[in-house]
Amino acid sequence: MRELTLDDLKKAGAVFRRCVPDLAEVYVLGSCSVVAWEPSIDAALRTSVDVDFSPVGRALLYFDSKFVEQWAGLESEFFEVNQFYIDYVTPDLLRCTPPGWQERVRVIELAAGLAGHCLDPHDVAYNKLWAGRPKDILWVRGLIATGLISMERLKVMHNGNPIPLEDHQKVSRSMQQVEQAVG
């Protein structure tokens, strides 16, 4: 685990670009995405062991993911040197993100020829609520405490999200856990 910075995100982008040279755009998911919105956010909210990238406009290709894993994955020299790795993840992880999320991204240049579509902090928080792990609940609480996101906005997004009932209930339970400590 390490405190990730915008420079780390760009370093990951440069390595990723070498691994998957024909891909011009990726989504940046997870807590590292928030660094593009607020680079000076508290270190605890940008501490991670990985940077999550997902392809824009195409499926995750098996051989691409193998190149990323070999050159920048958990068991790579990149990880040994930088103490974080690149996780090239399927776009399916975005399936429960509230409608309009593609329009809310912040696009930054990760490397020459590679644009990073960094999820809005509310969308990152929503996805963490969907995951619902204890560390995700704590992360969302911490992000609310910064004022970068609000529980009210998360509720509006949740109420308008046409996801399956089981997923909706899962997010509702996570929101209750966040509110128990925040409220």
N, C-alpha and C positions, 0 to 999 in steps of 0.2 A: 504494500500500500504506500502511496505517496501523494503528496499534494500536487495535483495536476494544474498546470498553467496553460495559458494560450500558446506559449512556445512549445509546450509538450504536445498540445493538440496539433500544431503545425508540423512538429517532428514526426508524429504518427502519420499525418497526411502525406508527407514526403516519402516515407517508407511504404505506405499503402500504395501510393502512385506507382512506385517501382514494381510492386507485386501484381497490380492489376492496371496496367498502363492504358487499356482501352476504355476504362470507366472514368467519366468526367465529373460525375456527381455522386455523392453519398449523403445519407442521412447520418447525423451524429446524434446518438441516443444517450440516455443516462445522464448521470451527474456532470460529466465532462461537457455536455452540451451547454450547461448553464454558464460555464466559464466564458463562452462567446458572448453572453448577454451581460455578465457582470464579472469581469476578470478579478476584481478584488474581493469577491465573496469570501466569507469565512473559510479558512482552510479545511475545517471538518466537512464542509459541504462540497468540496472539490477533491476530497481524498478518495482515491480508488486504485484498484490494481489493474484496471483495464479502460480502454477507450472503445466504445461500441460504434462500429460503422455498419451501415446497411445500404445496399445498392439502390439508387434512384432509377426507376423506370425499367427494371429488369429483375429477373430472379437471381438469387445467389447461385453462382455456378460452382460446382464441386471443385474443379481444378483451381479456380481462383481462391477459394477458401483454403485449399491445401497450401498454396503458395504463401498466403498471408500467415497461416499457422506456422509454416516452416521458418519464415523470415522475421516474423514479428509476434508470434504466439507465445504462450506461456512457457514453453521450453526452448525459446530462441535466445540467441545472443543479444538481440534487441532488448528482451526482458531483463537479462542479466545486467546489462549496462544501464538501462533506464528505470528499472524497477516498476514498470507497467508494460502491458502488452496490448495488442490490438485484437479485439474480438469481432470478427466479421460475421454478422448475424443476419438471419433471415428477415425479410420485410414483414413477415407474418407477426412479428413482435409488436407491430404498430396497429394491429387489427382492432384493438379496443380504444385507440386514441380518439378523443372527441372530434366530431366533424369540423372541418375547416383547418385542421392542424397544418396541412401543407402550406396554407396561406400565411400562417403565423411564424414560420421558420425564419431564422436570420441566416442569410447566406454569407459565408466568408470564404476567402481563398485559403485552402489548406496547403496547397502546393501548386506550382505552375501546372495548369490544366486540370486541377481537381478542386471543385467547389464543395464545401461542406454545408449542408442544410441543417443547421442546429435547431433542435426543437425548442419551442417556447418553454420557459420555465414551468408554466402551468401544465403544459402537455407532458413534460418530464415527470412532474409531480403526480399527475393523473396515472401515468403508466406505473409509477412506483406504488400508488395506491392499489392498482390492479394486481401487481405482484404480491403486495400485502405482507412481505417479510418484516419481522421486527425492525431490522436496520432501515427498511424503506419507510416505515411509519416514523421512526426517529428523524430520518432525513427530511421528510415532508414537514414535520413539526419545526425543524431547524430553519427550513426555507421560509416558512410562514413567519417565523420570528424576525427574519431579516426585513420583511415588508416587500420583498420582491414578488411574492405571490400572496393571494388571500384565499381563505377558506370559502368566502362568499362566491368568488369567481369559480373555484373548483366545483361548488355545488351547482351553479348555473350550467357549467359544462356537463356535469354528470346528469342533471335532469334532462338535458337535450341530447343525450348520447343514446342512439338506438342500438345498443348492444344486447346480446342475449340476456335473459333474466338472470341466469346463474352468474354471469360476469357483472351485471349491474348490482346484484346483491353482494358480491365479493367486494366491490369498490365501496359500497355503502358501509359495510362492516369496517373496512379500513378507515373510512372517513370518521366513523364513530370513535375509533381508537385514537385518531389524531386529535379530535375535539375533546376527548376526556382529559388530555394533558394541557391543551391549549386553552380550553374554556375554563 
